[in-house]
């Protein structure tokens, strides 16, 4: 009986596989069973080497010494920017906040500034001040900034004056909001979370029907045709609401909604996480062929004792454990070819909704998390190298995608090694432009 059942299962699998084309089969196999040409299952580190490195190819006189120094990552290692940074923080804290941000991160997201209930508490009275100030700072420092968020349909975050509108007026007001943000900030935000956490609540769809998300996208693109509009939700990478999110994404794509990418909040909720579940969730989301961003990372998370007891600090042992969790989480995400960035939801205990998840304590002293993070991102995943050009006038070096300073003698070139190209050539036989 068991043999018959086994044969039936194999038959079903075979029939399903026959329906797939070659490219679909290859993609499915690579995601579910990442293996090398020699049949060995890939580790996270080997996948990082495969997906996060290209080749710097240098041409110069034989025997010349080349100094290659990485300046930044292409991958987004970012963090949320607090309103207080351009507001109520002391000048001393603002100075430290800016210094530590620039030391650790290459990208940012607004924590609260762009949220509609923060910007327009009263109908028609819109406060652009905090958003404008944050954009001015990120522009000054060439930091790409994500806008979080244009809409948020969780009922408790919908202003009462919006709830008081009739359906026709509500839809018109949503249109005004989408056009206002996208027109005013056209070309300035690197991307937006369109309508936050729709898996967990969608007041606007409940009131206006399932087409409202497509309308939000269309209105936003009227104001900024190039706006990169992401979905964003939580409890996805834990697996708890993954199937709901997959179903939602499929439905939106079927409607013709122009989704630029998939946002997944990285709040661990507890003190630890399931490694295999994280990998499975990322693989499941990758089938859409869209960029994935881990938009809000915290460890420990909001179902831990550190959220319930907000002033509680980690013991030295707990710090070391938490740092190890951070390292593993980042390593798995960095190893996945569809993930394009991770953004922390706070890095300083003085401006973090879960202070225990910070890289820096309230007095700005670094935690074990800071040491672990910096060692990972700026040492293990960082390329700095001195080498000699061979007798043929050539040097090829595997290097992490990002921007570089390449120096031969007194001649210094700045180049970008991009994943989309795989390699970059630096020719010192030609004069620099």
C-alpha positions as CSV (number, residue, x, y, z in Angstrom):
1,X,0.0,0.0,0.0
2,X,2.8,2.4,0.9
3,X,4.6,1.7,-2.4
4,X,1.4,2.5,-4.3
5,X,0.9,5.7,-2.5
6,X,4.6,6.6,-3.1
7,X,4.1,6.0,-6.9
8,X,0.9,8.1,-6.9
9,X,2.8,11.0,-5.3
10,X,5.6,10.7,-7.8
11,X,3.1,10.7,-10.7
12,X,1.5,13.8,-9.4
13,X,4.9,15.6,-9.1
14,X,5.9,14.5,-12.6
15,X,2.6,15.8,-14.1
16,X,3.0,19.1,-12.3
17,X,6.6,19.5,-13.5
18,X,5.6,18.8,-17.1
19,X,3.5,22.0,-17.0
20,X,6.5,24.2,-16.2
21,X,8.8,25.6,-18.8
22,X,12.6,25.2,-18.5
23,X,13.3,28.7,-17.0
24,X,10.6,28.2,-14.4
25,X,11.9,24.8,-13.4
26,X,15.5,26.2,-13.1
27,X,14.3,29.2,-11.0
28,X,12.3,26.9,-8.7
29,X,15.1,24.4,-8.3
30,X,17.7,27.2,-7.5
31,X,15.5,28.7,-4.9
32,X,14.4,25.5,-3.2
33,X,17.8,23.7,-3.6
34,X,20.6,26.1,-3.9
35,X,23.6,24.0,-4.9
36,X,26.9,24.4,-6.4
37,X,28.0,22.8,-9.7
38,X,29.6,20.0,-7.6
39,X,26.3,19.2,-5.8
40,X,27.1,20.6,-2.4
41,X,24.4,22.6,-0.7
42,X,25.5,26.3,-0.5
43,X,26.1,28.0,2.8
44,X,25.0,31.5,3.5
45,X,28.6,32.7,3.1
46,X,29.0,31.0,-0.2
47,X,25.7,32.5,-1.4
48,X,27.1,35.9,-0.3
49,X,30.2,35.4,-2.4
50,X,28.0,34.4,-5.3
51,X,25.4,37.1,-5.2
52,X,27.1,40.1,-3.5
53,X,30.5,40.2,-5.2
54,X,31.6,41.1,-8.6
55,X,35.1,41.7,-10.1
56,X,37.2,44.8,-10.1
57,X,39.5,44.6,-13.2
58,X,42.5,46.9,-13.2
59,X,44.8,47.6,-16.1
60,X,48.1,49.2,-15.4
61,X,51.8,48.8,-16.0
62,X,53.2,45.4,-14.9
63,X,54.5,45.5,-11.4
64,X,52.5,48.6,-10.3
65,X,51.0,48.4,-6.8
66,X,47.2,48.9,-6.7
67,X,45.4,50.0,-3.6
68,X,41.6,49.2,-3.7
69,X,39.5,50.8,-1.0
70,X,35.8,50.4,-0.6
71,X,33.8,53.5,0.1
72,X,30.2,52.2,0.4
73,X,27.9,49.3,-0.2
74,X,25.4,49.0,-3.0
75,X,23.2,46.9,-0.7
76,X,21.1,49.1,1.6
77,X,22.3,48.9,5.2
78,X,20.0,51.6,6.7
79,X,18.0,52.8,9.6
80,X,14.9,54.9,10.5
81,X,15.4,58.6,11.1
82,X,13.6,59.9,14.2
83,X,11.5,63.1,14.1
84,X,13.5,64.3,17.1
85,X,16.7,64.4,15.0
86,X,15.4,67.6,13.4
87,X,13.2,68.6,16.3
88,X,13.3,68.1,20.1
89,X,16.7,66.4,20.6
90,X,19.4,68.3,22.4
91,X,22.1,69.8,20.1
92,X,24.6,67.4,21.6
93,X,22.4,64.4,20.9
94,X,21.7,65.6,17.3
95,X,25.4,65.8,16.7
96,X,26.0,62.3,18.0
97,X,22.9,61.0,16.1
98,X,24.3,62.4,12.8
99,X,27.8,61.1,13.4
100,X,26.7,57.6,14.4
101,X,24.2,57.4,11.5
102,X,26.8,58.3,8.9
103,X,29.3,55.9,10.5
104,X,26.9,52.9,10.3
105,X,24.3,53.4,7.5
106,X,24.1,54.2,3.8
107,X,20.3,54.6,3.5
108,X,17.4,55.8,5.6
109,X,13.6,55.7,6.1
110,X,11.3,58.2,7.8
111,X,10.1,56.7,11.0
112,X,7.0,58.9,11.6
113,X,7.4,62.1,9.7
114,X,5.5,61.1,6.5
115,X,2.7,59.3,8.2
116,X,-0.6,61.0,7.3
117,X,-1.9,61.1,10.9
118,X,1.3,62.9,11.8
119,X,1.3,65.4,8.9
120,X,-2.4,66.3,8.9
121,X,-4.0,65.9,12.3
122,X,-6.6,68.5,11.4
123,X,-8.3,68.5,7.9
124,X,-6.4,70.9,5.6
125,X,-3.6,71.7,8.0
126,X,-0.6,69.9,6.6
127,X,2.8,70.0,8.4
128,X,5.6,69.4,5.9
129,X,8.3,70.8,8.2
130,X,9.8,67.5,9.6
131,X,9.7,65.7,6.2
132,X,11.4,68.7,4.5
133,X,14.1,68.9,7.2
134,X,14.9,65.2,7.0
135,X,15.1,65.3,3.2
136,X,17.4,68.3,3.4
137,X,19.8,66.4,5.6
138,X,19.7,63.2,3.6
139,X,20.2,65.1,0.4
140,X,23.2,66.9,1.9
141,X,24.8,63.6,2.8
142,X,23.7,61.7,-0.4
143,X,21.7,59.3,1.6
144,X,18.7,57.7,-0.2
145,X,15.5,58.1,1.9
146,X,12.4,56.0,1.8
147,X,9.0,57.5,2.6
148,X,7.1,55.6,5.2
149,X,4.2,55.8,4.5
150,X,1.6,57.5,2.2
151,X,-1.4,55.6,3.7
152,X,-1.9,53.5,6.7
153,X,-5.3,51.7,6.8
154,X,-5.1,50.3,10.3
155,X,-8.3,51.9,11.8
156,X,-6.6,53.3,14.9
157,X,-4.2,55.2,12.7
158,X,-6.9,56.7,10.5
159,X,-7.8,60.3,11.6
160,X,-11.3,60.8,13.0
161,X,-11.9,63.6,10.5
162,X,-11.3,61.1,7.7
163,X,-13.7,58.6,9.2
164,X,-16.4,61.3,9.4
165,X,-16.3,61.8,5.6
166,X,-18.8,60.1,3.2
167,X,-17.4,57.6,0.8
168,X,-17.2,60.0,-2.2
169,X,-15.4,62.7,-0.1
170,X,-13.1,60.1,1.4
171,X,-12.0,58.8,-2.0
172,X,-11.4,62.4,-3.2
173,X,-9.4,63.1,0.0
174,X,-7.2,60.0,-0.6
175,X,-6.6,61.2,-4.1
176,X,-5.5,64.7,-2.8
177,X,-3.1,63.0,-0.3
178,X,-1.5,60.8,-2.9
179,X,-1.1,63.7,-5.4
180,X,0.2,66.0,-2.7
181,X,3.0,63.7,-1.5
182,X,4.0,62.5,-4.9
183,X,4.0,65.9,-6.6
184,X,5.7,67.8,-3.8
185,X,8.4,65.3,-3.4
186,X,8.7,64.1,-7.0
187,X,12.1,62.4,-7.5
188,X,13.3,63.0,-4.0
189,X,12.3,59.8,-2.1
190,X,14.0,56.6,-3.2
191,X,10.7,54.8,-2.6
192,X,7.5,54.7,-0.6
193,X,5.5,52.3,1.5
194,X,2.1,52.8,-0.2
195,X,-0.5,51.6,2.2
196,X,1.1,50.1,5.3
197,X,0.2,46.7,6.8
198,X,-2.8,45.9,4.6
199,X,-2.8,42.3,5.7
200,X,-3.6,43.4,9.2
201,X,-6.2,46.0,8.4
202,X,-7.4,48.1,5.5
203,X,-10.0,50.7,6.5
204,X,-9.9,52.3,3.0
205,X,-10.6,49.0,1.2
206,X,-13.3,48.2,3.7
207,X,-15.0,51.5,3.0
208,X,-14.3,51.9,-0.8
209,X,-13.8,48.4,-2.2
210,X,-10.8,46.4,-3.5
211,X,-10.0,48.7,-6.4
212,X,-8.8,51.5,-4.0
213,X,-5.2,50.2,-3.9
214,X,-4.9,50.4,-7.6
215,X,-6.3,53.9,-7.5
216,X,-3.8,54.9,-4.8
217,X,-1.0,53.7,-7.1
218,X,-2.3,55.4,-10.1
219,X,-2.8,58.7,-8.3
220,X,0.7,58.5,-6.9
221,X,2.1,57.9,-10.4
222,X,0.3,60.9,-11.7
223,X,2.3,63.1,-9.3
224,X,5.6,61.1,-9.8
225,X,5.6,58.6,-12.7
226,X,8.8,57.1,-11.4
227,X,7.7,56.7,-7.8
228,X,8.8,53.3,-6.4
229,X,5.7,52.0,-4.5
230,X,6.2,49.1,-2.1
231,X,3.9,47.0,0.0
232,X,4.9,46.6,3.6
233,X,3.7,44.3,6.4
234,X,4.7,42.4,9.5
235,X,4.7,38.9,10.8
236,X,5.6,37.8,7.3
237,X,9.2,36.6,7.8
238,X,8.0,34.7,11.0
239,X,5.7,32.7,8.7
240,X,2.6,33.6,10.7
241,X,1.0,35.7,7.9
242,X,3.1,34.7,5.0
243,X,0.4,32.9,3.1
244,X,-2.0,35.9,3.6
245,X,0.7,38.2,2.1
246,X,1.4,35.9,-0.8
247,X,-2.3,35.8,-1.6
248,X,-2.6,39.6,-1.3
249,X,0.3,40.1,-3.7
250,X,-1.0,37.7,-6.2
251,X,-4.4,39.5,-6.1
252,X,-2.9,42.9,-6.6
253,X,-0.8,41.7,-9.5
254,X,-3.9,40.2,-11.1
255,X,-5.6,43.6,-10.8
256,X,-2.7,45.2,-12.7
257,X,-1.4,47.1,-9.6
258,X,2.1,48.4,-10.3
259,X,4.1,47.1,-7.4
260,X,7.8,48.1,-7.4
261,X,8.8,45.9,-4.5
262,X,7.9,43.9,-1.4
263,X,8.5,45.3,2.0
264,X,8.8,42.9,4.9
265,X,9.2,44.2,8.5
266,X,12.0,42.5,10.3
267,X,10.7,42.9,13.8
268,X,11.7,39.6,15.5
269,X,8.8,40.0,17.9
270,X,10.6,37.8,20.5
271,X,14.2,37.4,21.5
272,X,15.1,35.0,18.7
273,X,14.0,33.7,15.3
274,X,13.6,30.6,13.2
275,X,16.4,30.5,10.6
276,X,14.7,28.1,8.3
277,X,11.4,30.0,8.5
278,X,13.2,33.2,7.5
279,X,14.8,31.5,4.5
280,X,11.5,29.8,3.5
281,X,9.6,33.1,3.6
282,X,12.2,34.9,1.5
283,X,12.2,32.1,-1.0
284,X,8.4,32.2,-1.2
285,X,8.3,36.0,-1.8
286,X,11.1,35.8,-4.4
287,X,8.9,34.0,-6.9
288,X,7.3,37.3,-7.8
289,X,10.6,38.5,-9.2
290,X,10.4,41.8,-7.3
291,X,13.0,43.4,-5.0
292,X,12.6,42.6,-1.3
293,X,13.4,45.1,1.4
294,X,13.6,44.2,5.1
295,X,12.1,47.5,6.1
296,X,11.9,47.5,9.9
297,X,14.4,45.4,11.8
298,X,14.4,45.1,15.6
299,X,15.9,42.5,17.9
300,X,14.5,41.9,20.5
301,X,11.0,42.7,19.3
302,X,7.7,43.9,20.5
303,X,6.5,40.5,21.9
304,X,9.5,40.4,24.2
305,X,9.8,41.5,27.8
306,X,12.0,44.4,26.6
307,X,9.0,45.9,24.8
308,X,6.6,45.4,27.7
309,X,9.2,46.8,30.1
310,X,10.5,49.6,28.0
311,X,13.2,50.8,30.2
312,X,14.7,47.4,30.8
313,X,18.3,47.0,29.6
314,X,20.0,43.9,28.3
315,X,22.5,42.2,30.6
316,X,26.0,41.6,29.1
317,X,25.1,38.0,28.4
318,X,21.8,39.0,26.8
319,X,23.6,41.5,24.7
320,X,26.0,38.9,23.3
321,X,23.1,36.6,22.6
322,X,21.1,39.3,20.8
323,X,24.2,40.4,18.8
324,X,24.5,36.8,17.6
325,X,20.9,36.8,16.5
326,X,21.4,40.1,14.6
327,X,24.4,38.6,12.8
328,X,22.6,35.5,11.7
329,X,19.5,37.5,10.6
330,X,21.6,39.9,8.5
331,X,23.7,37.1,7.1
332,X,20.6,35.1,5.9
333,X,19.1,38.2,4.3
334,X,22.3,39.4,2.7
335,X,22.8,35.9,1.2
336,X,19.4,36.0,-0.5
337,X,19.6,37.3,-4.1
338,X,16.2,39.0,-4.0
339,X,16.9,41.1,-0.9
340,X,18.2,44.6,-1.6
341,X,18.5,46.0,1.8
342,X,17.8,45.9,5.6
343,X,16.8,49.0,7.6
344,X,16.9,49.1,11.4
345,X,13.9,50.6,13.1
346,X,16.0,52.7,15.5
347,X,19.6,52.5,16.5
348,X,19.9,54.7,19.6
349,X,18.2,54.0,22.9
350,X,17.2,57.6,23.2
351,X,15.0,57.4,20.1
352,X,14.0,53.8,19.6
353,X,10.6,52.3,20.4
354,X,12.4,49.3,21.8
355,X,15.5,50.8,23.5
356,X,17.0,47.4,24.2
357,X,17.3,46.7,20.4
358,X,19.7,49.7,19.9
359,X,23.3,49.8,18.8
360,X,24.0,52.6,21.2
361,X,22.9,53.1,24.8
362,X,21.2,56.3,26.0
363,X,24.7,57.8,26.8
364,X,25.9,56.9,23.3
365,X,28.2,54.1,24.5
366,X,28.2,51.2,22.0
367,X,26.5,47.9,22.8
368,X,27.6,44.4,21.7
369,X,25.1,44.8,18.9
370,X,27.1,47.7,17.5
371,X,30.3,45.8,17.6
372,X,28.8,42.8,15.9
373,X,27.0,44.9,13.2
374,X,30.1,46.9,12.4
375,X,32.3,43.8,12.2
376,X,29.9,42.2,9.8
377,X,29.1,45.1,7.5
378,X,32.4,47.0,7.5
379,X,35.0,44.3,8.0
380,X,33.7,40.9,6.9
381,X,31.6,42.3,4.1
382,X,34.1,45.0,3.1
383,X,36.8,45.1,0.4
384,X,40.2,46.7,1.0
385,X,43.1,45.3,-0.8
386,X,46.7,46.0,-2.0
387,X,48.1,43.9,-4.8
388,X,50.6,44.0,-7.7
389,X,49.6,44.1,-11.3
390,X,50.8,41.0,-13.1
391,X,53.2,40.7,-16.0
392,X,50.4,41.2,-18.5
393,X,49.4,44.5,-16.9
394,X,46.2,43.1,-15.3
395,X,44.7,42.6,-11.9
396,X,41.2,41.0,-11.2
397,X,39.8,41.1,-7.6
398,X,36.5,39.8,-6.3
399,X,34.9,42.6,-4.4
400,X,31.6,43.5,-2.8
401,X,29.2,45.6,-4.9
402,X,29.6,49.2,-4.1
403,X,31.7,52.3,-4.7
404,X,35.5,52.2,-4.7
405,X,38.6,54.3,-4.7
406,X,41.3,52.6,-6.9
407,X,44.8,54.1,-6.6
408,X,47.9,53.5,-8.7
409,X,50.8,55.8,-7.7
410,X,49.3,59.3,-7.5
411,X,46.5,58.4,-9.9
412,X,43.2,57.9,-8.0
413,X,39.9,56.7,-9.7
414,X,36.5,56.5,-8.2
415,X,34.3,53.7,-9.6
416,X,31.1,51.9,-9.0
417,X,30.9,48.1,-9.0
418,X,27.3,47.3,-9.7
419,X,25.5,44.0,-9.4
420,X,23.6,44.7,-12.6
421,X,26.9,44.7,-14.5
422,X,29.0,42.2,-12.5
423,X,32.3,43.8,-13.1
424,X,34.0,47.1,-13.7
425,X,37.2,47.9,-15.7
426,X,39.6,50.5,-14.4
427,X,42.2,51.4,-17.1
428,X,45.2,53.3,-15.9
429,X,46.7,53.3,-19.4
430,X,44.1,55.9,-20.2
431,X,44.1,59.3,-18.6
432,X,41.3,59.9,-16.1
433,X,38.5,62.1,-17.2
